[in-house]
């Protein structure tokens, strides 16, 4: 895997083989971050990466100059890998080892960008937009991006903006502002 943009563009990292993950493809990542770059001011942007896995989306945010980043992942080996990679990049981020669904139910703070790349077969997948958007995790001008398989549609969620498809990867994009109009 590699970082596809920003100051670390081209940097490669190799997660341990024992991690059974489905990382976001470079093609899908590049397409998503092209969209986000047109909508966000990275230097002012705080990011929350849920179901972080390898931390790839966290690194992309930091590489583009994000003001801060949090990564939430329950797998200890993944958390250790994320911490090591952040050290190698000489970057600071808050890394939390916890079940994401439990984490989201706690009082939190607002972020400008919330990214979620859960397992596509997560039983609670349909609940994620409500958990993220209605628990105050996304700031008033913020975005929530949910990666999911083709068998889910979130177009009925009031905050839904659009869905983008890149091969087998689907991104549904939501805005906290949609419920204010």
Number of C-alpha atoms within 10 A of each C-alpha: 15 16 21 21 19 14 13 16 13 12 12 11 14 10 18 11 7 8 13 10 13 12 15 17 16 14 12 19 20 16 14 18 18 12 12 16 12 9 11 17 15 21 13 12 19 22 28 28 25 26 22 29 29 28 25 23 25 26 27 22 27 26 19 20 17 21 15 21 23 19 28 25 24 17 15 12 17 24 22 14 19 24 21 12 19 18 12 10 14 8 14 13 19 11 21 18 17 16 14 20 16 8 16 17 11 9 9 12 11 18 22 24 25 25 22 22 19 20 16 16 10 10 8 11 16 14 10 17 22 12 14 20 21 11 16 16 23 25 19 16 13 22 27 27 24 21 22 24 14 13 8 12 13 19 14 7 14 15 22 20 17 13 16 15 16 13 10 10 17 21 23 20 22 25 23 23 14 14 12 9 5
